[in-house]
């Protein structure tokens, strides 16, 4: 078990990218190889309760006025929301492995708060770092003012596969306020939504998720490296309303409700396929795609994105969709001296959670006639989106989420539907 603060493992680099593998582990041996456990989840199912505590610098970490009467209780509530989110999402991402009692799984623990003590597993530190922690940053050649948030693993018990560490969320004033991040005044005082989402990002690292590899110019993916910085950047009233009014983006699960408007370039060949499938005699300027439980409704809209006429709907049964395109999302390296699991193969690496797309044959029902058509629909998580695409009954590929060079109702080119959660 590593026990010194000099062996910090930086699990989440929220606002900058460092040279090399982002301090994913501590250096060992003369050859310079990384510890294989550096990206392991901090806890697996043999840990049933995570002992947690809260530390806050109330002078430099401003909360909403209604939270100031009992800051610790407010922050514990915010943490529980982000923690419960991962319990639910990981139940989806790990369900293929949970039936095997000898397979590692994550997200099964309860969170128990108490005073910070030597046996605390996870400290939540809001705007505050101890002198020892700040010295450890300097020893690592790092500056905490470069980050909006961090998940830092300070100890790891290779026998019991259990980590210990802290999640740090930056101060909004004082000596620890970020120096290279454009930050709105007192972002944590604008309701709890920003803080919940930043905590969800860092808890994702605690559970073993790394930064998403897909480049996203808006850094809107929950696990993208730039996500915490997006949450604190100055926002106009509309952006502020979106951030405060939306939940945490789904990660493993399929959205049951989604809404997006598209105003694409009429020369896009995929747009032509959409027009043909919908049997449109007049090409509308924009369409609205709305998913409500088991239906995907398609309507015409005006340039402002307001729905006008219902064209038809794709009828699905989300409970009967089958998984496809499986890809590992969380893996664990089992040290040879661990005593928690009996290895099933000579490979010490095991998959813990997977991302999956879901497929089903759906029927499109035209609202203006008795026309019925079939489509093999795929719903695929991608960052904070669920992409919807498929193969029509006449062999055309139809993509209802990405139309090249299109523009959404806000006039932004690129991916044209962000299916809201």
N, C-alpha and C positions, 0 to 999 in steps of 0.2 A: 504494500500500500504506500503510495506517495504521500508525504506528510508536510512538505514545505511549500510556502507560498511562491518560492522561486520556480516551482514546477507547474505554474498556472497553465491550463490548457484553454486557449481561447476558442470556444466553440462557435462563436458568432461574431463576425466582423460586420457591423451594421452599416457603416457609412464609407469605409475606405477598403481598398483591396491591397493587401500587402504582397510583397514579392514572395514567390514560392507558394506553398500550399496553405497560406493563411494561418500559420501556427496551429495546424490541426492536431499537433501532438508535441511531446517533448522529445528532444534528441537523446538517443542512447547509443552506446558503443562507439567504436572508432570509425565505423563506416558511414555514420550519419543517417542511419535509417530511422524512420518514425515508429513510435510505439503503435502497435497494431490496434490497441484498444482506444485510440484517441477519438474515434468517431462513434464509439459504442453509446447506446442509450445509458443514461446515468442509473436507471433503475429497470429491473425486469420483475417478473411476477413473484419471485421469492421475497421481494420487498412489498409488503402489503400496505404500509402507511409511510408516507413521506413527512418527516417532521420539518415544519417550516416556521419561519418567523419574519417579521416586518421591521425594517428600520427606515425612518424617513427624516429628512432635514426639512422641517416645516417652513423654515425661513427662506429656503432656496428652491423648494419644490412646491409650487402653488397648486392647490386643489380647488375644486368648485366650492363656492361659499357654503353650500349645504353639507359639505364633507368636513368642515373644520371643527365641528363639535366633537367628532370622534374619528380622527384621521386613520387610525389603525383599523377600526371596524370597516370604514369605507374601502380602504385598500385591500383588506382581506376579501371583501365582497367582489371587488374588481378582479382579483386574482382567481377567485373561485369560478367566475364566468369564463375566463380564458382557459382554466384547467379543465372545466367541464366540457368545453368545446373539443379539446383533444381527446378526452375520454370517449366522446361520441364518434369523432372522426376516426380514431384508431380502432374502435370496435369494427368499423367498416374495413379499414386497410389491413387489419390482422386476422380477419375472420377465417381465412383459409388455413391458418396455423393454430388457432386457439383450441381446436379439438385434440391436438397432440399435446399431452401434458408434458412431454419432454422437449417441446419446442419453445424457444424464447419468445415472449410476447411483451408488449409495453402498453401503458395506458390503463393498467388495471388497479392502480393504487388509489388510496384516499389521501387527502391532504389534511394534516392536523397542525393547527397553529399553536404556538406557545412562545415563551420568551426565548431570545437567542441564547444558545448555550453550546457547549462543546459537542453535544450529540445532535445538534441541528443538522439536517441533511441539506436544506435549501433555504438560503436567506434571500429575501426580496429587499433590495436596497434602493431607495428612491432618493436620488440627489445626494447620496452620502457614501463615502468610501473611508475605511479606516486608514490610519497612517501606514500600517503594514501593507495594506492592499495597494495604496498609492506607491509605496516603495517597490512592491513587486512589479507594478506596471513599468516603473523606471528601469528596473533590472532587466525586463524583457525588451527594453527599448521602445516602449509604447506610451502613449499619452491618452488617458481616459477622456480627455476633452475632444478627441477625434470621433467619438462614438455617441450615438443617440441611446443605444442600449447594447448590452452584452450578456451572454451566458458564459460564465467562467467556471470550469471544473477545477477544483483545487486538490482533490484527493480521489483515488480510485482503488477500491479493494478488488483485486483480481481473483481472489478466492471466491467471494460472494457476489461478484459482478455488481458492485454498488458504488456509485459516485457520491461526491459531496461538493458543494460549491455555492455560487450566488448568481442571481440575476440583478444586474445594475441597470437602472433607468436614469438618464441624465438629469441634472438640475437645470432649471430654466433661468437661474441667476446665480451670482456668486462665483467663487473661484473654479468650480467644476463645470460651469456652463460651456457647451461646445464652442470651439473657436473656428472650426472650418465647416460648420453646418449652418445653412440659412434656416433660422428657426423663428416661428411666429412668437409673439410675446405670450408667455405663460400658457403653452399648449395644453398642459394637463388640467388647466382650470376651465376649459371649454367642454365640460361634460366628461363622461368616462370612456367614450367610444375610442378615442385615440390611444389611451393608455391600455385598454383591453386588447386592442389589436397588436400593439407593440409587445405586450406581455405574451400574447399568443405566438408571435414570431419567436421570441426567445424560448418559450416552453417547447416549441417545436424542436429546437436544438437539444434541449434537455432529454427529449424523447428519442433523439437519434437522427432527426432530419437535418440534412445539410442545405446549403443555399441552392435554390433552383438553378439549373444550368441554362435554361432558356433565357435569352436576352429579351428584356422587356423595356421599351423606352420609357414607359411610365413607371417602371418599378412597382407596379401595382400587385404583383404576385405576393401572397402572404409570406412566402419563404425566400423571396428575392433579397439580395444583399442590401438593396436600397430602400426596402419597404419601411423600416423605422424612420428614415429621413423624410420620406414622403408624408408620413403621418404628422410631422411637426413643421413642415414648410408652411409659409404664409399661404392662406387660402382665401379665395373670394367667397362671398356668401353662399353661392350655389355649391361650390366644392365643399364648404364647411357643412352644408346641409346633407350632402351625400355621405360624407364621412360619419357624421353623427346619426344619420338615419338608416344606415345599412349595418348588417351584422358582419361577423368575421367571414371572409370568403371560404367556401367549402374547399377542402383539400382532397379527401379520398371519396367523399360521397357525391351522389348525383343531385343536382338542384331539382327540387320539386316545383319551384316557382322561379320564373325568370322573365325578363322583359327587355327588349331592345328594338331600336328603330334603325333602319338602313336606308340611305339615299345614294345608291351606287351610280357609277358611271355606266350609261346604257351600252357602251361598247364592250363591257366585260363579258366574256363568253359564259361565265357561270351565271351571270344575271340573265342572259338569254335562256339558259336552261331552267332557271326559276320561273321565268315568264311562260315558257312552254309547258312546264309541269302544272302550273296553276291555271292554264287555259285562259290566259288574259288576252283580250282583243285590244285593249288600250293599256299601254305601259304606264304604270303609276310612277310618280316621282320618288315615292318612298313607301316602304313596307314596315309594319310593326310585327315582330315575332314575340308572342307571349306564351309562356308555358305555365299552365295551371294544373298541378297534379299530373293526370294522365293525358292531357291534351296539349298540343302545340297549335295555337290559333294564329292565323296569318291574316292581317288586315291591311288596308291601304291607310296611309297617313298623309298629313300635310307636311310642309317643310319644318314645322315646329315640332313634329313628332306626335301630334295629337291623332288618335285613332279616328278613322272615318267609317269605312265599310268593311265588314267581315267577309273575307274571300272564302275561307274554308279552314279545316283543322285536321291535323294528324292525330290519330287516336292510338295511344300507347297503353301498355300495362307495365308500369315501372317495376312492379313486383315480379314479373316474369322475364325481365331482360337478362340475357346471359353475358358473362364477362368475356372480354377479349382484349388483346393487346396488353398483356400483363407486363409490368416492369417493376423491378425492385425499387423501393423508396427508402427503406431502413434496413440496414444489415448490421450484424454483430460479429465481432471476432471473439472466439472462445479461447482464452488463454489455456495452456496445457495444465495449469495448476488449479483451474476453477473446479468447484465441487457442486455446482448448481444443476448442470445438465450432463447427461450421458451422450457424448457425440455419436451421431448416427453415421458418420463418414469420416474419412481422414482429412477432409477439408474443414479447417477451423472457422471458416466464414459461413454464416447462416443468414438467410433472408428472414426478416421479421415482419415487414409490411410491404404491400405492393400497391401500385397504382393500376387501375384497370379502366378500360372503356367498356361500355355496355351496348348490346345490340339487340334489336328486335324488329320483326316485320310489322309495319304499321299501315293503317289504312287512311288515305287522305279523302275527306268528304267535302265536296264543293258545296258551299252554302248557297250558291245561286242556281244550282241544278241538282240532278240526281247522280252526277258523275262521281265515281269511286275509282281510286287508284291505289296501288300498293307501292310501298317503299321500304327497303331494308335500312332502318335508321340506326345510326351509331351516335351515342352521346358520350363525349370524351372530356374528362376534366383536363383543363390546361390553365395552370395558374389560377386566377380568380374567375376564369370563364368555364362554362361547359359548352364545348363545340357540338353542334348538331349537323350531321351530314349523312349521306347515304346513297344507295343505288336505287333508281326508280325502276318501275316495271318494264320500261322500254330501254333499259340499259344505260341511262344517263347518270353521271355522278352529279349529285346536287348538294351544295354546301350552303347551309342557311346561316353560317356564322362568319365566314371569311369570303369577301368578294373583292378581288384585287382592284386597287385604285379607287375603291368606293369611298363615300363620305357618309358619316353618320349624321344625325339630325343637328349636331353641333358644328358640322363642317370640317371634322377632323378626318383626314385620310388614313388608311391603314385597316387593321382589323375592324370590321364595321359593327359588330355586336359584342358588347360586354354584357353577358347575361347576368343581371343583378341578382344578388342573393336575397 
